[in-house]
């Protein structure tokens, strides 16, 4: 009888779902409006262009590094708009502080690299949808990556970063905010 209880307990533990990976950021959650502090300060947008603080947890075993992206699937381009990509974040790191996405950032962990956005630069570029468009969705994603270093650099486009992540992701977590201009 005792052996049956042990086997039943082991089977129940094996069948229990693993804790899901989570991501949080105070300005990108529950489809809430994104504050002006995160909005681009260019192209007729007048925000402060400060990247959000981001925290995550619950990555699976085997995670060697992390990546963070900010993507607007509603941009009128036919392919969305990449606002931020950061990759090769060491596996020991579980957050990025506010404004870590500045040009030549000292707020990123050693080894982390910012890829090229669709604005053409390699640092955070906040929301800036066309005036009059419906509010756009801005999806903030953290990826648990199975490689410590991805074969990418600061000139890698968001699309290329996304492509390489597709083949190297163990788990991912998303949160979303919205921003629109009248």
Secondary structure by P-SEA (a helix, b strand, c coil): caaaaaaaaaaaaaacccccbbbbbcccccccccccccccccccccccccccccccccccccccbbbbbbbbccccccbbbbccccccccccccccccccccccccccccccccccccccccccccccccccccbbbbbbbbbbcccccccccccccaaaaaaaaaaccccccccbbbbbcc
